[in-house]
Amino acid sequence: MVASDSFVEFLREQLAPLGHINVRRMFGKTGVFCDGFMLGMVRDNTLYFRVDDDNRVAFKEAESFPPLNYEKRGGSIDLSFWRAPERLFDEPDELVTWARSALAAARRVARKRGPTAPKRATKRRPLR
């Protein structure tokens, strides 16, 4: 289930110190983006932050919760997004700290993947 409008607005307000926060519904979830990088996802109004090898230790507390996952061919596929502890919603500065770490992970993931496919150039027609 996607994030409610009120939860999305809460995230935009809380994460604003990071940069331009945008959300987009995708695959029954809500992606949380900052300046074009997906730092988190929301399912059922539960926030999950992007995790990689560099920030996994910092997010150790979140490891006790199951990661964001989806079902495929009768099995469960875990994603690299870990649930944000509920206590962070009462500690705005620490929420931003966790989000900043997730944003750094999102940037590293994007860098490893390389540039996206270039857009096709449109042919210009001569003026008549």
trRosetta pair geometry for C-beta under 8 A, 3 or more apart (Angstrom, degrees):
i j d omega theta_ij theta_ji phi_ij phi_ji
1 28 6.8 -28 -61 177 20 87
1 43 6.5 102 54 -170 60 66
1 44 4.9 73 57 -79 109 67
2 25 5.0 -17 -117 -121 141 106
2 28 6.8 -132 -51 -178 77 38
2 29 6.4 138 -100 -162 61 15
2 30 4.7 94 -156 -51 80 99
2 42 7.3 61 -168 95 48 100
2 43 7.9 -49 -97 -119 24 48
3 7 4.6 -122 -174 86 101 120
3 8 5.0 123 115 -59 125 87
3 11 7.6 -24 -176 -2 159 138
3 23 6.9 -74 51 -171 136 149
3 30 4.0 -65 4 21 104 156
3 42 3.9 28 -64 109 116 144
3 45 5.8 108 -133 -92 69 57
4 7 4.7 91 56 7 83 102
4 8 7.0 -146 93 -6 42 87
4 45 5.7 -1 7 -80 99 114
5 8 5.7 -55 -148 36 32 113
5 9 6.4 31 155 -18 66 106
6 9 5.7 -52 -148 37 32 111
6 10 6.4 38 151 -22 64 104
7 10 5.4 -50 -149 34 34 116
7 11 6.5 35 153 -18 65 103
7 42 6.7 153 128 -166 130 152
7 45 4.6 -154 -75 -130 161 93
8 11 5.8 -55 -151 36 31 110
8 12 6.4 34 152 -21 65 104
8 23 5.2 -107 -142 25 112 164
8 30 6.9 -105 -89 175 106 157
8 42 7.7 -145 -82 36 74 163
9 12 5.6 -50 -147 34 34 114
9 13 6.5 32 155 -17 65 105
10 13 6.0 -60 -152 37 29 109
10 14 6.1 18 158 -12 66 113
11 14 5.9 -61 -138 44 30 105
11 15 5.6 3 172 3 69 119
11 21 6.7 -161 129 168 87 145
11 23 7.2 87 82 -65 134 129
11 32 6.2 -95 162 -122 147 130
11 42 7.5 -109 -50 -60 156 139
11 47 7.0 153 -99 -95 122 129
12 15 6.6 -68 -131 50 17 93
12 16 6.5 48 159 -62 57 91
12 21 4.8 180 -125 89 64 129
12 23 7.5 -91 -64 -19 98 112
13 16 6.0 -30 -157 -19 25 118
14 89 8.0 -61 -107 -132 163 64
14 92 5.7 -136 -142 -136 94 94
14 95 5.7 -29 167 110 125 143
14 96 7.1 -147 160 -64 78 85
15 18 5.2 -27 174 16 81 122
15 21 4.9 106 93 -87 113 144
15 32 7.4 95 22 177 173 125
15 34 6.8 -116 154 -83 122 120
15 95 7.6 -99 -76 133 74 105
15 96 6.7 160 -118 -107 52 76
15 99 5.2 -148 -122 -170 104 167
16 21 6.2 -89 -85 -1 51 122
17 96 5.3 12 59 -140 128 142
18 21 6.8 80 64 -66 109 97
18 34 4.8 -45 124 -143 125 149
18 35 7.9 -129 136 -7 90 103
18 39 7.8 -64 168 0 162 167
18 96 6.7 -166 -49 -151 94 89
18 99 5.8 -95 -59 123 144 119
18 100 6.2 -163 -106 -85 104 73
18 103 6.0 171 -161 -50 131 158
19 34 4.9 102 63 -180 107 98
19 35 4.5 -21 130 -39 149 109
20 34 6.7 140 72 -157 51 56
20 35 5.5 105 46 -73 91 62
21 32 7.0 -19 -162 -170 97 88
21 33 7.1 144 -157 81 47 54
21 34 5.6 -22 -96 -97 64 77
22 33 4.6 -24 67 69 90 108
22 34 7.7 166 21 -85 73 29
23 30 5.4 6 -176 175 113 109
23 31 6.6 160 -156 80 58 53
23 32 5.7 -20 -103 -103 85 58
23 33 7.0 176 -86 19 31 82
23 42 7.7 -12 -142 18 125 125
24 30 7.1 156 77 -159 31 64
24 31 4.9 -13 61 55 85 105
24 33 6.7 26 3 -8 104 123
25 29 7.5 164 -153 88 57 34
25 30 5.5 -38 -98 -102 58 72
25 31 7.7 -177 -92 14 8 78
26 29 6.1 -28 74 68 69 79
26 30 7.3 115 24 -119 72 23
26 31 5.1 18 22 -19 126 112
27 70 7.5 -40 153 -96 127 153
28 43 7.6 38 124 -123 85 100
29 41 5.1 16 153 -179 134 112
29 42 6.4 159 -176 74 83 48
29 43 4.8 -47 -117 -79 100 89
29 68 7.6 65 -123 -166 156 132
30 41 6.6 147 77 -164 49 62
30 42 4.2 -15 61 56 106 102
30 43 7.6 178 22 -70 75 44
31 38 5.1 -51 -171 -130 113 117
31 40 7.6 146 -164 91 49 49
31 41 5.6 -32 -105 -105 52 79
32 38 6.9 107 70 -155 48 66
32 39 5.9 -62 102 66 96 80
32 40 3.9 -4 52 69 125 93
32 41 6.5 -154 9 -78 87 25
32 42 6.4 83 -39 -22 109 98
32 47 7.4 13 -17 -139 153 97
33 36 6.1 -2 178 -127 121 10
33 37 6.3 147 -154 69 77 31
33 38 5.2 -43 -93 -89 78 57
33 39 7.0 129 -125 11 27 79
34 37 5.8 -28 65 60 72 86
34 39 5.4 11 10 -7 109 129
34 99 7.6 106 -37 164 148 108
34 103 5.3 -37 58 -114 137 123
34 106 7.7 125 45 63 94 152
37 103 6.1 97 94 -154 129 75
37 106 4.0 123 162 126 109 124
37 107 5.5 -28 -125 -68 159 67
37 110 6.0 -95 -118 -25 100 143
38 41 7.4 26 176 -61 112 82
38 50 6.7 115 114 -57 75 134
38 106 5.5 -173 70 -136 48 129
39 49 6.6 -24 156 -145 80 77
39 50 5.4 -113 -158 11 41 115
39 99 6.1 67 142 -165 143 75
39 102 4.2 98 -175 119 93 104
39 103 4.4 -28 -97 -80 133 64
39 105 7.5 109 -133 59 72 90
39 106 4.7 -92 -85 -23 61 143
40 47 5.7 0 176 -170 140 90
40 48 5.8 157 -160 82 83 51
40 49 4.9 -41 -96 -102 100 49
40 50 6.3 -118 -73 -19 46 77
40 81 6.7 114 -143 -144 53 116
40 84 7.7 -2 -132 -37 136 120
40 99 7.2 -55 -30 -125 129 85
40 102 5.8 33 -59 149 88 153
41 47 7.9 151 82 -154 37 49
41 48 5.0 -15 62 61 82 107
41 68 5.7 74 73 -127 127 172
41 79 7.6 6 25 108 149 150
41 81 5.2 -8 28 -152 110 168
42 45 6.5 8 -179 -113 113 23
42 46 6.6 153 -154 69 66 40
42 47 5.5 -27 -98 -96 85 57
42 48 7.2 178 -85 17 33 78
43 46 5.8 -26 70 56 65 95
43 48 7.1 14 13 -7 94 121
43 68 6.4 137 3 -132 130 106
46 83 6.1 -28 164 -133 114 103
46 84 7.9 178 176 41 68 83
47 83 7.3 109 85 -153 52 56
47 84 4.4 -8 92 21 104 127
48 67 7.3 92 -152 -164 130 61
48 68 4.3 47 -157 -43 177 122
48 79 7.8 75 138 86 148 115
48 81 3.7 70 139 151 119 108
48 82 6.1 165 -158 78 84 17
48 83 5.4 -43 -100 -85 79 45
48 84 6.8 -153 -98 -14 24 79
49 59 6.8 -151 80 -113 124 138
49 62 7.2 -98 42 -103 107 173
49 81 6.4 169 79 -154 22 73
49 82 6.0 -26 59 61 78 74
49 84 5.6 87 -20 -68 104 94
49 98 5.9 -116 -66 154 165 101
49 99 6.8 -133 -114 -101 122 49
49 101 7.5 48 164 84 141 91
49 102 3.7 -109 -170 -88 104 141
49 105 7.9 97 154 42 91 138
50 80 6.1 35 -156 117 68 95
50 81 5.7 -37 -90 -98 45 76
50 102 4.5 118 45 -166 78 88
50 103 7.9 111 47 -66 121 23
50 105 4.6 -171 115 94 104 121
50 106 4.9 104 55 -64 163 84
50 109 7.0 -99 179 -8 137 143
51 55 6.0 -129 -139 84 62 99
51 56 5.6 82 179 -92 108 69
51 59 5.5 -105 -110 54 115 159
51 62 7.6 -157 -72 87 136 135
51 67 7.7 -103 32 -120 133 119
51 80 5.2 -140 63 177 74 79
51 81 6.6 159 7 -105 89 21
51 82 4.9 45 -32 -4 138 109
51 102 7.3 -44 -64 -113 50 83
51 105 6.2 -68 -133 -159 14 169
52 55 6.0 65 50 28 71 89
52 56 6.9 -105 97 -41 28 89
52 80 6.4 37 -78 179 61 137
52 105 4.2 169 7 -148 107 105
52 108 5.8 -134 60 82 168 131
52 109 6.3 -159 -74 -59 136 95
53 56 5.9 -31 -138 -6 27 122
54 104 7.3 -97 102 121 131 112
54 105 6.5 -175 62 -96 102 83
54 108 6.5 126 19 -29 139 172
55 58 4.9 -53 -165 42 72 117
55 59 5.8 57 139 -13 88 108
55 101 4.5 136 -136 169 138 108
55 102 7.0 -155 107 -77 165 44
55 104 6.7 129 -54 76 130 109
55 105 5.1 -86 17 -60 131 119
56 59 6.0 -72 -148 48 28 101
56 60 7.5 69 148 -70 60 65
56 63 7.9 60 -174 -74 82 117
57 60 5.9 -3 -167 -48 40 105
58 98 7.8 176 137 -117 110 68
58 101 5.5 -124 101 -151 150 160
59 62 4.6 -36 175 33 93 119
59 63 6.8 117 121 -42 81 82
59 82 5.5 121 159 66 136 147
59 98 7.2 95 -99 -143 90 99
59 101 7.2 -178 -52 115 99 139
60 63 5.5 -37 -162 2 42 121
61 64 7.0 -44 176 8 42 107
61 85 5.5 -35 132 -43 120 137
62 65 6.0 -54 -173 35 62 106
62 82 4.0 102 132 141 128 123
62 83 5.6 179 -159 69 99 60
62 84 6.6 -36 -105 -102 126 26
62 85 6.1 -123 -85 -39 75 84
63 82 6.7 -37 -79 -141 46 143
65 82 6.8 121 71 -172 100 81
65 83 3.9 -60 103 46 148 131
65 85 7.8 179 -15 -85 132 64
66 69 6.8 -58 154 -4 110 120
66 78 7.8 -124 -180 -114 83 106
66 83 7.4 57 67 -14 49 124
67 78 4.6 71 71 -162 126 103
67 79 6.0 -161 145 61 113 59
67 80 7.3 -31 -166 -113 141 16
67 81 6.1 123 -171 72 91 53
67 82 5.4 -58 -110 -92 81 63
67 83 7.4 -156 -117 -17 34 79
68 78 7.6 112 77 -159 45 59
68 79 4.6 -36 88 55 93 116
68 81 4.0 -5 22 78 126 112
68 82 7.6 -128 -6 -75 82 19
68 83 7.4 139 -50 -60 77 73
69 76 4.9 33 155 178 141 99
69 77 5.8 163 -160 79 86 45
69 78 4.8 -44 -94 -99 106 48
69 79 6.1 -175 -92 1 43 81
70 76 7.4 161 82 -151 24 63
70 77 5.5 -18 61 56 75 99
70 79 7.2 50 -2 -35 91 113
71 74 7.6 9 -175 -108 98 8
71 75 7.2 158 -152 82 62 31
71 76 5.9 -39 -98 -97 61 62
71 77 7.6 160 -107 12 11 83
72 75 6.2 -30 71 65 67 79
72 76 7.9 117 25 -117 71 17
72 77 5.2 17 19 -18 119 122
80 105 7.9 -149 144 157 120 131
80 109 7.8 162 87 -91 149 141
84 88 5.2 -76 168 41 107 146
84 89 7.9 104 122 -44 120 85
84 95 7.3 51 -172 -131 139 84
84 98 6.3 119 -127 126 104 152
85 88 5.5 113 74 -16 76 98
86 89 6.1 -46 -175 17 54 112
87 90 5.9 -61 -167 40 51 105
87 91 6.3 19 145 4 79 116
88 91 5.7 -77 -140 57 38 94
88 94 5.6 -125 -129 103 79 101
88 95 4.3 117 168 -87 100 82
88 98 6.1 -42 -128 15 146 147
89 95 6.7 76 -85 -81 36 136
91 94 4.1 10 125 31 119 116
91 95 6.3 151 90 -24 68 84
92 95 5.4 -52 -145 32 33 116
92 96 6.5 32 158 -17 66 102
93 96 5.9 -55 -155 36 32 110
93 97 6.5 36 146 -22 64 104
94 97 5.2 -46 -147 32 40 118
94 98 6.5 41 153 -17 67 99
95 98 5.9 -54 -152 37 31 108
95 99 6.2 30 150 -18 65 109
96 99 5.4 -54 -142 40 33 114
96 100 6.1 41 154 -26 66 102
97 100 5.7 -49 -148 30 29 113
97 101 6.7 28 152 -16 61 104
98 101 5.7 -56 -155 36 33 111
98 102 6.4 32 149 -17 66 107
99 102 5.5 -54 -147 39 34 113
99 103 6.2 40 151 -24 66 103
100 103 5.6 -50 -147 33 31 114
100 104 6.6 35 151 -20 62 101
101 104 5.7 -49 -151 32 33 113
101 105 6.7 35 149 -18 63 102
102 105 5.5 -51 -152 35 36 114
102 106 6.4 40 148 -23 66 102
103 106 5.4 -49 -148 33 35 115
103 107 6.5 36 152 -19 64 102
104 107 5.7 -52 -151 35 33 112
104 108 6.5 34 150 -19 64 104
105 108 5.6 -54 -149 36 34 112
105 109 6.4 36 152 -21 66 104
106 109 5.7 -51 -148 35 32 113
106 110 6.4 32 153 -18 64 106
107 110 5.7 -54 -148 37 32 112
107 111 6.3 34 153 -22 65 106
108 111 5.6 -53 -147 35 32 112
108 112 6.4 32 154 -19 65 104
109 112 5.8 -56 -151 35 30 110
109 113 6.4 26 153 -17 64 108
110 113 5.8 -58 -148 38 31 110
111 114 7.7 37 175 -72 32 33
115 118 7.7 22 136 -60 122 74
